[in-house]
């Protein structure tokens, strides 16, 4: 649906141009190069584009996203940048920690809670965790290993929004790893 209009350089049909006064692209930091070309083809010459995105959240390069999408959009469109530096989600102490990565982020001063941030060694985690705590992993791999350690090995209750999905994913990963090891041991790996 995206490749052919870009490949054949198709423009917006005349009958649809009246519906494209504004084009809003959310999560624009995750656009692939092909999607960026597609969005440019939506230009009717009189419409406006609104891009919402954060280059610090461009983490889907592994899935085909252009990790320089925001910079490329700035090159290809005439834009007025309106930064949204105030974070309404996180308490003050989380924002203080985040400032090391994103110096422009600001705390919403109307928020009363300060929040608690603890850096805990992995080996000490099981002694510190409570049922209402939230664990955040930098990578999905980290969350899978934490899940495996707590829920499967140590039988510590872990809550997920979709527990069945998590269990299926863990079983599929384990199955894939076992199959890989089996093929490796037999010298049957295909590259």
N, C-alpha and C positions, 0 to 999 in steps of 0.2 A: 504494500500500500504506500510505502514511502519511496522505495527504490525506483519504480517505473516512472512516477512523475518527475523525479530528479533526473533520471537517465535520459528521458525524452524531453526534458526542459519544458514541461507542461506548465502553462500559466493558469491562473484561476479563471474558471468559466465566467463569462459575462453575467450570467444569471445569478451567480453567487457573490459577485463583487460588492453588492449592496449590504451583505451580511458581514463584511469584514472591515467595518469601521475601526474596530479595535481587535488586536490579536494579543491575547494574554498567554504567556508561556511561563508556567511555574516549574520550579526545580531546574532552571535553565543551566545550572552547572553540570547537569547530567546528560546533556544532549550529545549525541554522537555527531560526527562530522556530517553524515548523511542527513540527520534530522535538522542540522543547522542550514544545510542547503535547501531542504524542504520548506523551512520557515521563511527563508528569503524569497522563495517563489510565491509566498502568500502576499507579497507586496503588490498593492494595486496602484501605487503612486500617490494615493490620498489617505491611506489608513495609518493608524498609529500602532506601534508595538510596545508592549509592556513585558519586560523580562523580570522575573523574580528569581533570585538565586544567590548563592554564597560560594565564592570560589574556595573557601576553606572547607566546604562540605563536598567537594568533588571527589568522591570515593568510589565511583563505579567504573573506573578505567578497565577493570578486569572484565566488565560486561559490555565493553564496546563504547563507553562514554568517552568523550574528548575531555581529558583532564584540564585543558586550557580553554574550555568552552566559553567561559565568561570573557576572557581576553579576546577571543575570536568574535564574539558577539559585539563587543565594543568596537572592533575594527570594521565590522560590516554594517553597523547601524549607527545612526546619529542618536545618541542617548544622553539623557540627563540622569546622572547617578544620584539616587536618594538613599543613603545608607540608613539602615535600621539597627543602630548600635545598642539600643536598650533591650535587654533580655527580660521578658516577662515570665519566663518559665522557672528560672533557677534562683535560689536564695543567694545572699551576698557572698558567702564563703566559697560557693561553687564558682561564682563569677571571678573572684580573686584568683582562683586556681586557673581558670580558663584564660585569664589575661596573659599568661605566659605564652599561649598559642595565638590568641587573637587580642592584641593589645587595645583595639578600639572598642571592645565590648564593654558595656556599662550595665550596672545593676539598677533595677527598678527600685528607686528609693521609697516608693509607697508600700513596698513589701516589708512586713515586719519581721519575718523569720530570717535568721542569719544562716541557718543550715549547718550541718556538720560534715566535714570531709576528713576521712581517715585513710591513710595509705597503709595497707596491711600486707605483710608478706604472705605469699600463697600458702605456706605451711601453717600459718597461724589463722587462716581464714575460717576453718571449721570451728575454732574455739570462739570466734567473735560474731558469727552470723546469727541473726535472729529471723524469725518467720516473716516479719514485715520489712526486712531490709531489701534493697534493690541492688542487684549486681550489674555493673556495666563493664563490658569487655571491649577493648579496642578492636578486636577482631572476632568474628564468629567462632573461629577455632578456639579462642580463649573460653567463650561461653560453653562450647561443646565439652571442653575438658573439665570445666567446673561442674557442668551438669553430670557428666560421667562420674566424677569424683564423689559428688554429694548424693545424687539421687540413686545411682546404680551401685557404686561400690560401698558407700557408707550408709545407705538407706536413710539419708536425711531428707525430710520432705522439702520439695522444691515446687513452687507454683508457677505455672505458665498460663497464659491466656488460652492456649490450645495445646494441652498436654498430649493428646493423641498425635497431633502433628509432630511434636518434638520427639516423642517415642519412635514414630515411624522414621524420622530423619536419622536418629541415632542408630536404629537397626540397619537402615540402608547404608550408612557410613561404615558400620562394623562389617556388614556383608561385603561391601566393596573392598575394604582393606583385606579381609580374609581371602577373597578371590584373587586380589593382587598378589598376596604372599604365596598363595597356592600356585599361581601361574609363574611367579618368579622362581620358586623352588623347582618347578618342572622345566624352566628355561623356555617358557612359552609366551613371553611378553611381546606384544606387538607395538611398534613405535611408528 
